[in-house]
């Protein structure tokens, strides 16, 4: 596939810029920026475009949106790039309309996917773990593209149906026990890969938030109101409302999205805030609305760390700052400090593994130059001489890492470099 020249030109610019802003990362800038377009994007026979996550041959709604995000701003200068975005948006609409409960999909029908016990199946589905942030990511993708281009050709009937499907699904899952038929069971696997209570999840109360079966890590939720995903939902539904009015004059569905957005936010602030004895009011990672809280953060975005990046709150918001202090301390069970680095990891990769995505997100949500400089130093010293970002690495030995080819981590890193100011 021919790479749009606007991206190769910007990659050269980014490399030269990084030589000035932070020279130790200059060798990573160009190849991390181009990694998604060079290795994960391919045209489909019907004119759509398919985006794999890297070393897994499937399209994740969340990952593909995040992988493309740094490119969106350049669409206004390249019809070739616009065609790629339009093709991915069409593919997202097709998948969401096929099944809003799936998180990852195949390019073509085949039988090599996960064989799980659930209430719907299709040879297009790679995995059917229901994740709120996956549907939000599809909305962010459309919003990023339209904000950059004002291209109304994307507003097809299929995309309209996608917005309606997403809103209807989120509303249905505000009362999972009563309204939802979704369940998920997987055998011969870690318990984090399947759901308890015969696949329906643990009991929850009604909070206004929307229920999620799994986290962005694809690990199951313990308490199924996942606060970072609901933060993303609040913002995504506002974006969807704007797009529905602009593209379809659909005030009815737009109003439904706005009501949902406010109900979700009210639920977060009422049920998702924990009064910590040392840190004050902080956001929990998960809650069940019945008085139980999971106090932690996971490196995968949406995370609590990423709340300002998602557009949920200002970086100086008091509860966010309290939360940030908590999750960047050893009070967070998935914060690790070692000889190579210190930062947030994930239950998905286990003890002592720090994620490059988390270090990058820490920079993107920081106003402290010393903190930014420290994170940049750690990034420059933990890529194990590959000049690429990885999923995770051992806090004491960066050569012990997972996923050499993980395009999302590279894209987020390149996005961070694009906005990086001079580091003295």
RONUSE-912141 format. One record per residue (C-alpha): x, y, z; residue number from 1. Coordinates in nm, 2 decimals. Example, Ala and Ser with C-alpha at 12.3 -4.5 7.8 and 13.67 -1.06 7.14 Angstrom:
<atoms>
<<1.23, -0.45, 0.78>, 1>
<<1.37, -0.11, 0.71>, 2>
</atoms>
This chain:
<atoms>
<<0.00, 0.00, 0.00>, 1>
<<0.13, 0.35, -0.09>, 2>
<<0.18, 0.56, 0.21>, 3>
<<0.04, 0.91, 0.18>, 4>
<<0.33, 1.16, 0.14>, 5>
<<0.18, 1.39, 0.40>, 6>
<<0.27, 1.13, 0.66>, 7>
<<0.62, 1.06, 0.54>, 8>
<<0.69, 1.43, 0.52>, 9>
<<0.56, 1.48, 0.87>, 10>
<<0.76, 1.19, 1.00>, 11>
<<1.08, 1.36, 0.87>, 12>
<<0.97, 1.68, 1.04>, 13>
<<0.90, 1.50, 1.36>, 14>
<<1.24, 1.34, 1.36>, 15>
<<1.41, 1.67, 1.31>, 16>
<<1.19, 1.84, 1.57>, 17>
<<1.27, 1.57, 1.83>, 18>
<<1.64, 1.62, 1.77>, 19>
<<1.59, 1.96, 1.91>, 20>
<<1.32, 1.90, 2.18>, 21>
<<1.46, 1.57, 2.32>, 22>
<<1.76, 1.42, 2.12>, 23>
<<1.77, 1.08, 2.30>, 24>
<<1.43, 1.00, 2.14>, 25>
<<1.50, 1.12, 1.79>, 26>
<<1.58, 0.78, 1.66>, 27>
<<1.24, 0.66, 1.76>, 28>
<<1.03, 0.95, 1.63>, 29>
<<1.00, 0.86, 1.26>, 30>
<<0.96, 0.49, 1.28>, 31>
<<0.71, 0.50, 1.57>, 32>
<<0.51, 0.76, 1.39>, 33>
<<0.49, 0.56, 1.07>, 34>
<<0.46, 0.22, 1.23>, 35>
<<0.08, 0.21, 1.21>, 36>
<<0.05, 0.31, 0.84>, 37>
<<0.35, 0.10, 0.73>, 38>
<<0.26, -0.23, 0.91>, 39>
<<-0.10, -0.24, 1.02>, 40>
<<-0.32, -0.07, 0.76>, 41>
<<-0.44, -0.25, 0.45>, 42>
<<-0.70, -0.20, 0.18>, 43>
<<-1.00, -0.44, 0.16>, 44>
<<-1.15, -0.58, -0.16>, 45>
<<-1.46, -0.36, -0.11>, 46>
<<-1.27, -0.03, -0.07>, 47>
<<-1.27, -0.03, 0.31>, 48>
<<-0.95, -0.03, 0.51>, 49>
<<-0.86, -0.28, 0.79>, 50>
<<-0.63, -0.20, 1.08>, 51>
<<-0.47, -0.48, 1.28>, 52>
<<-0.34, -0.41, 1.62>, 53>
<<0.02, -0.54, 1.54>, 54>
<<0.12, -0.89, 1.63>, 55>
<<-0.25, -1.01, 1.64>, 56>
<<-0.42, -1.02, 1.30>, 57>
<<-0.75, -0.87, 1.41>, 58>
<<-0.90, -0.52, 1.43>, 59>
<<-0.98, -0.39, 1.77>, 60>
<<-1.22, -0.09, 1.76>, 61>
<<-1.03, 0.08, 2.04>, 62>
<<-0.68, 0.01, 1.92>, 63>
<<-0.74, 0.10, 1.55>, 64>
<<-0.90, 0.43, 1.65>, 65>
<<-0.60, 0.51, 1.88>, 66>
<<-0.35, 0.40, 1.62>, 67>
<<-0.49, 0.64, 1.36>, 68>
<<-0.55, 0.93, 1.59>, 69>
<<-0.21, 1.11, 1.53>, 70>
<<-0.28, 1.11, 1.15>, 71>
<<-0.62, 1.27, 1.16>, 72>
<<-0.50, 1.63, 1.18>, 73>
<<-0.32, 1.57, 0.84>, 74>
<<-0.63, 1.46, 0.65>, 75>
<<-0.71, 1.82, 0.55>, 76>
<<-0.39, 1.81, 0.34>, 77>
<<-0.43, 1.47, 0.18>, 78>
<<-0.71, 1.30, -0.01>, 79>
<<-0.53, 0.97, 0.00>, 80>
<<-0.53, 0.99, 0.38>, 81>
<<-0.89, 1.09, 0.38>, 82>
<<-0.98, 0.78, 0.18>, 83>
<<-0.81, 0.56, 0.44>, 84>
<<-1.00, 0.72, 0.73>, 85>
<<-1.33, 0.70, 0.54>, 86>
<<-1.26, 0.33, 0.47>, 87>
<<-1.18, 0.26, 0.84>, 88>
<<-1.49, 0.45, 0.95>, 89>
<<-1.71, 0.24, 0.71>, 90>
<<-1.55, -0.07, 0.85>, 91>
<<-1.62, 0.04, 1.21>, 92>
<<-1.98, 0.11, 1.12>, 93>
<<-2.02, -0.24, 0.97>, 94>
<<-1.87, -0.41, 1.27>, 95>
<<-2.07, -0.22, 1.53>, 96>
<<-2.39, -0.27, 1.35>, 97>
<<-2.31, -0.64, 1.32>, 98>
<<-2.26, -0.67, 1.69>, 99>
<<-2.19, -0.39, 1.94>, 100>
<<-2.08, -0.64, 2.21>, 101>
<<-1.77, -0.75, 2.02>, 102>
<<-1.43, -0.58, 2.08>, 103>
<<-1.23, -0.73, 1.79>, 104>
<<-1.31, -0.84, 1.44>, 105>
<<-1.17, -1.03, 1.14>, 106>
<<-1.12, -0.88, 0.80>, 107>
<<-1.30, -1.17, 0.63>, 108>
<<-1.52, -1.45, 0.75>, 109>
<<-1.31, -1.73, 0.90>, 110>
<<-1.32, -1.99, 1.18>, 111>
<<-0.99, -1.92, 1.34>, 112>
<<-1.13, -1.69, 1.61>, 113>
<<-1.19, -1.75, 1.98>, 114>
<<-1.46, -2.01, 2.04>, 115>
<<-1.65, -1.88, 2.34>, 116>
<<-1.99, -1.94, 2.49>, 117>
<<-2.20, -1.63, 2.43>, 118>
<<-2.54, -1.53, 2.30>, 119>
<<-2.43, -1.43, 1.95>, 120>
<<-2.16, -1.54, 1.70>, 121>
<<-2.04, -1.45, 1.36>, 122>
<<-1.73, -1.56, 1.15>, 123>
<<-1.64, -1.18, 1.14>, 124>
<<-1.59, -1.17, 1.52>, 125>
<<-1.25, -1.24, 1.65>, 126>
<<-1.35, -1.19, 2.02>, 127>
<<-1.67, -1.09, 2.19>, 128>
<<-1.57, -0.92, 2.51>, 129>
<<-1.80, -0.63, 2.57>, 130>
<<-1.60, -0.32, 2.65>, 131>
<<-1.77, 0.02, 2.67>, 132>
<<-1.45, 0.20, 2.55>, 133>
<<-1.45, 0.01, 2.23>, 134>
<<-1.78, 0.17, 2.12>, 135>
<<-1.66, 0.51, 2.24>, 136>
<<-1.35, 0.47, 2.03>, 137>
<<-1.55, 0.44, 1.72>, 138>
<<-1.72, 0.78, 1.80>, 139>
<<-1.38, 0.94, 1.88>, 140>
<<-1.25, 0.82, 1.54>, 141>
<<-1.54, 0.98, 1.35>, 142>
<<-1.51, 1.30, 1.55>, 143>
<<-1.14, 1.33, 1.50>, 144>
<<-1.18, 1.29, 1.13>, 145>
<<-1.47, 1.53, 1.09>, 146>
<<-1.31, 1.79, 1.31>, 147>
<<-1.00, 1.78, 1.08>, 148>
<<-1.19, 1.78, 0.75>, 149>
<<-1.56, 1.89, 0.78>, 150>
<<-1.61, 1.60, 0.53>, 151>
<<-1.99, 1.53, 0.52>, 152>
<<-1.95, 1.24, 0.28>, 153>
<<-1.89, 1.01, 0.59>, 154>
<<-2.25, 1.06, 0.70>, 155>
<<-2.40, 0.75, 0.55>, 156>
<<-2.71, 0.56, 0.67>, 157>
<<-2.47, 0.29, 0.81>, 158>
<<-2.29, 0.55, 1.02>, 159>
<<-2.62, 0.69, 1.14>, 160>
<<-2.72, 0.34, 1.24>, 161>
<<-2.39, 0.30, 1.43>, 162>
<<-2.45, 0.60, 1.64>, 163>
<<-2.80, 0.48, 1.72>, 164>
<<-2.68, 0.13, 1.80>, 165>
<<-2.41, 0.26, 2.04>, 166>
<<-2.65, 0.49, 2.23>, 167>
<<-2.91, 0.21, 2.25>, 168>
<<-2.65, -0.03, 2.38>, 169>
<<-2.53, 0.21, 2.65>, 170>
<<-2.88, 0.28, 2.76>, 171>
<<-2.97, -0.09, 2.78>, 172>
<<-2.66, -0.16, 2.98>, 173>
<<-2.75, 0.11, 3.24>, 174>
<<-2.96, -0.18, 3.38>, 175>
<<-2.77, -0.49, 3.28>, 176>
<<-2.95, -0.74, 3.49>, 177>
<<-3.30, -0.64, 3.36>, 178>
<<-3.23, -0.54, 3.00>, 179>
<<-2.93, -0.73, 2.87>, 180>
<<-2.90, -1.08, 2.73>, 181>
<<-2.52, -1.05, 2.70>, 182>
<<-2.31, -1.31, 2.88>, 183>
<<-1.96, -1.44, 2.81>, 184>
<<-1.80, -1.77, 2.91>, 185>
<<-1.46, -1.91, 2.81>, 186>
<<-1.32, -2.23, 2.93>, 187>
<<-0.96, -2.35, 2.98>, 188>
<<-0.83, -2.00, 3.04>, 189>
<<-0.72, -1.76, 3.32>, 190>
<<-1.02, -1.65, 3.52>, 191>
<<-0.96, -1.29, 3.40>, 192>
<<-1.06, -1.41, 3.05>, 193>
<<-1.41, -1.52, 3.15>, 194>
<<-1.70, -1.38, 3.35>, 195>
<<-1.85, -1.50, 3.68>, 196>
<<-2.21, -1.57, 3.77>, 197>
<<-2.27, -1.79, 3.47>, 198>
<<-2.12, -1.53, 3.24>, 199>
<<-2.33, -1.24, 3.35>, 200>
<<-2.09, -1.07, 3.59>, 201>
<<-2.12, -0.98, 3.95>, 202>
<<-2.43, -0.80, 4.08>, 203>
<<-2.45, -0.42, 4.04>, 204>
<<-2.69, -0.15, 4.14>, 205>
<<-2.85, 0.11, 3.92>, 206>
<<-2.62, 0.42, 3.91>, 207>
<<-2.68, 0.60, 3.58>, 208>
<<-2.35, 0.46, 3.45>, 209>
<<-2.33, 0.20, 3.18>, 210>
<<-2.21, -0.15, 3.25>, 211>
<<-1.89, -0.30, 3.10>, 212>
<<-1.79, -0.66, 3.10>, 213>
<<-1.43, -0.61, 3.03>, 214>
<<-1.15, -0.35, 3.07>, 215>
<<-0.94, -0.20, 2.79>, 216>
<<-0.68, -0.47, 2.87>, 217>
<<-0.95, -0.73, 2.77>, 218>
<<-0.94, -0.86, 3.13>, 219>
<<-1.28, -0.89, 3.29>, 220>
<<-1.41, -0.63, 3.53>, 221>
<<-1.44, -0.71, 3.90>, 222>
<<-1.70, -0.45, 3.96>, 223>
<<-1.87, -0.37, 3.63>, 224>
<<-1.90, 0.01, 3.64>, 225>
<<-1.56, 0.08, 3.50>, 226>
<<-1.50, 0.45, 3.58>, 227>
<<-1.25, 0.54, 3.31>, 228>
<<-1.47, 0.38, 3.04>, 229>
<<-1.77, 0.57, 3.17>, 230>
<<-1.56, 0.89, 3.16>, 231>
<<-1.50, 0.82, 2.79>, 232>
<<-1.87, 0.74, 2.74>, 233>
<<-1.96, 1.08, 2.89>, 234>
<<-1.74, 1.26, 2.63>, 235>
<<-1.82, 1.02, 2.34>, 236>
<<-2.20, 1.08, 2.38>, 237>
<<-2.15, 1.45, 2.36>, 238>
<<-1.94, 1.41, 2.04>, 239>
<<-2.21, 1.17, 1.90>, 240>
<<-2.48, 1.43, 1.96>, 241>
<<-2.29, 1.69, 1.77>, 242>
<<-2.23, 1.46, 1.48>, 243>
<<-2.59, 1.34, 1.47>, 244>
<<-2.71, 1.70, 1.45>, 245>
<<-2.45, 1.80, 1.19>, 246>
<<-2.47, 1.50, 0.97>, 247>
<<-2.83, 1.39, 1.00>, 248>
<<-3.04, 1.66, 1.17>, 249>
<<-3.13, 1.38, 1.41>, 250>
<<-3.22, 1.59, 1.72>, 251>
<<-3.41, 1.30, 1.88>, 252>
<<-3.11, 1.07, 1.90>, 253>
<<-2.88, 1.36, 1.98>, 254>
<<-3.10, 1.44, 2.28>, 255>
<<-3.09, 1.08, 2.39>, 256>
<<-2.71, 1.09, 2.38>, 257>
<<-2.69, 1.41, 2.58>, 258>
<<-2.92, 1.28, 2.85>, 259>
<<-2.72, 0.96, 2.87>, 260>
<<-2.40, 1.16, 2.89>, 261>
<<-2.52, 1.36, 3.18>, 262>
<<-2.66, 1.05, 3.36>, 263>
<<-2.32, 0.88, 3.32>, 264>
<<-2.14, 1.18, 3.46>, 265>
<<-2.37, 1.21, 3.75>, 266>
<<-2.32, 0.84, 3.82>, 267>
<<-1.94, 0.88, 3.82>, 268>
<<-1.95, 1.17, 4.06>, 269>
<<-2.20, 1.01, 4.29>, 270>
<<-2.10, 0.65, 4.29>, 271>
<<-1.74, 0.65, 4.15>, 272>
<<-1.57, 0.88, 4.40>, 273>
<<-1.40, 0.73, 4.71>, 274>
<<-1.31, 0.93, 5.02>, 275>
<<-0.95, 0.81, 5.08>, 276>
<<-0.80, 0.87, 5.43>, 277>
<<-0.47, 0.98, 5.29>, 278>
<<-0.55, 1.13, 4.94>, 279>
<<-0.89, 1.28, 4.99>, 280>
<<-1.16, 1.22, 4.73>, 281>
<<-1.03, 1.01, 4.44>, 282>
<<-1.19, 0.83, 4.15>, 283>
<<-1.22, 0.45, 4.19>, 284>
<<-1.12, 0.24, 3.90>, 285>
<<-1.43, 0.03, 3.93>, 286>
<<-1.74, 0.02, 4.15>, 287>
<<-2.06, -0.19, 4.16>, 288>
<<-2.29, 0.09, 4.29>, 289>
<<-2.35, -0.12, 4.60>, 290>
<<-2.07, 0.02, 4.81>, 291>
<<-1.77, -0.18, 4.68>, 292>
<<-1.47, 0.00, 4.51>, 293>
<<-1.16, -0.12, 4.33>, 294>
<<-0.88, 0.13, 4.40>, 295>
<<-0.61, 0.10, 4.13>, 296>
<<-0.53, 0.21, 3.78>, 297>
<<-0.45, 0.01, 3.47>, 298>
<<-0.20, 0.13, 3.21>, 299>
<<-0.44, 0.07, 2.93>, 300>
<<-0.64, 0.38, 2.81>, 301>
<<-0.90, 0.47, 2.90>, 302>
<<-0.74, 0.49, 3.24>, 303>
<<-0.79, 0.71, 3.54>, 304>
<<-0.46, 0.87, 3.45>, 305>
<<-0.60, 0.96, 3.10>, 306>
<<-0.91, 1.14, 3.22>, 307>
<<-0.79, 1.49, 3.09>, 308>
<<-0.66, 1.33, 2.77>, 309>
<<-1.01, 1.18, 2.71>, 310>
<<-1.17, 1.52, 2.76>, 311>
<<-1.35, 1.43, 3.08>, 312>
<<-1.20, 1.69, 3.31>, 313>
<<-0.93, 1.96, 3.34>, 314>
<<-0.59, 1.84, 3.44>, 315>
<<-0.61, 2.07, 3.75>, 316>
<<-0.94, 1.92, 3.87>, 317>
<<-0.90, 1.85, 4.24>, 318>
<<-1.04, 1.50, 4.24>, 319>
<<-0.83, 1.41, 3.94>, 320>
<<-0.51, 1.55, 4.10>, 321>
<<-0.58, 1.35, 4.42>, 322>
<<-0.64, 1.04, 4.20>, 323>
<<-0.32, 1.11, 4.01>, 324>
<<-0.12, 1.12, 4.33>, 325>
<<-0.28, 0.79, 4.44>, 326>
<<-0.22, 0.60, 4.12>, 327>
<<0.14, 0.72, 4.08>, 328>
<<0.23, 0.59, 4.42>, 329>
<<0.27, 0.24, 4.57>, 330>
<<-0.08, 0.27, 4.70>, 331>
<<-0.18, 0.17, 4.35>, 332>
<<-0.12, -0.21, 4.34>, 333>
<<-0.01, -0.18, 3.98>, 334>
<<0.24, 0.10, 4.02>, 335>
<<0.60, -0.04, 4.02>, 336>
<<0.94, 0.12, 4.09>, 337>
<<1.26, -0.05, 3.99>, 338>
<<1.61, -0.01, 3.85>, 339>
<<1.50, 0.06, 3.50>, 340>
<<1.19, 0.28, 3.55>, 341>
<<0.89, 0.36, 3.77>, 342>
<<0.53, 0.37, 3.64>, 343>
<<0.19, 0.21, 3.60>, 344>
<<0.15, -0.15, 3.48>, 345>
<<-0.15, -0.38, 3.44>, 346>
<<-0.30, -0.70, 3.59>, 347>
<<-0.29, -0.81, 3.23>, 348>
<<0.09, -0.84, 3.23>, 349>
<<0.13, -0.91, 3.60>, 350>
<<0.37, -0.79, 3.87>, 351>
<<0.66, -0.56, 3.80>, 352>
<<0.58, -0.49, 3.44>, 353>
<<0.55, -0.11, 3.35>, 354>
<<0.38, 0.00, 3.03>, 355>
<<0.51, 0.25, 2.78>, 356>
<<0.15, 0.36, 2.71>, 357>
<<0.13, 0.47, 3.08>, 358>
<<0.46, 0.66, 3.07>, 359>
<<0.35, 0.84, 2.76>, 360>
<<0.01, 0.92, 2.90>, 361>
<<0.18, 1.05, 3.22>, 362>
<<0.35, 1.31, 2.99>, 363>
<<0.03, 1.39, 2.80>, 364>
<<-0.15, 1.47, 3.13>, 365>
<<0.13, 1.65, 3.32>, 366>
<<0.20, 2.02, 3.37>, 367>
<<0.52, 1.95, 3.57>, 368>
<<0.84, 1.99, 3.35>, 369>
<<1.04, 1.78, 3.59>, 370>
<<0.79, 1.49, 3.57>, 371>
<<0.78, 1.52, 3.19>, 372>
<<1.16, 1.51, 3.17>, 373>
<<1.18, 1.21, 3.40>, 374>
<<0.93, 1.02, 3.19>, 375>
<<1.11, 1.11, 2.87>, 376>
<<1.43, 0.98, 3.02>, 377>
<<1.26, 0.65, 3.11>, 378>
<<1.11, 0.61, 2.76>, 379>
<<1.45, 0.67, 2.61>, 380>
<<1.62, 0.41, 2.82>, 381>
<<1.36, 0.13, 2.81>, 382>
<<1.29, 0.05, 2.45>, 383>
<<1.57, -0.22, 2.46>, 384>
<<1.75, -0.07, 2.16>, 385>
<<1.46, -0.16, 1.93>, 386>
<<1.36, 0.21, 1.88>, 387>
<<1.00, 0.11, 1.92>, 388>
<<0.76, 0.12, 2.22>, 389>
<<0.64, -0.21, 2.37>, 390>
<<0.34, -0.33, 2.57>, 391>
<<0.53, -0.37, 2.89>, 392>
<<0.88, -0.42, 3.03>, 393>
<<1.03, -0.54, 3.36>, 394>
<<1.08, -0.25, 3.61>, 395>
<<1.44, -0.38, 3.66>, 396>
<<1.53, -0.50, 3.31>, 397>
<<1.39, -0.33, 3.00>, 398>
<<1.52, -0.61, 2.78>, 399>
<<1.25, -0.83, 2.94>, 400>
<<0.95, -0.70, 2.75>, 401>
<<0.62, -0.81, 2.60>, 402>
<<0.49, -0.74, 2.24>, 403>
<<0.77, -0.61, 2.02>, 404>
<<0.51, -0.50, 1.76>, 405>
<<0.23, -0.30, 1.94>, 406>
<<0.12, -0.02, 1.71>, 407>
<<-0.10, 0.16, 1.96>, 408>
<<0.20, 0.22, 2.19>, 409>
<<0.40, 0.36, 1.90>, 410>
<<0.12, 0.59, 1.78>, 411>
<<0.05, 0.74, 2.13>, 412>
<<0.42, 0.79, 2.17>, 413>
<<0.44, 0.97, 1.84>, 414>
<<0.14, 1.18, 1.93>, 415>
<<0.32, 1.29, 2.25>, 416>
<<0.63, 1.38, 2.06>, 417>
<<0.43, 1.60, 1.82>, 418>
<<0.32, 1.82, 2.10>, 419>
<<0.65, 1.81, 2.29>, 420>
<<0.81, 2.14, 2.37>, 421>
<<1.19, 2.20, 2.42>, 422>
<<1.33, 2.02, 2.72>, 423>
<<1.62, 2.20, 2.88>, 424>
</atoms>
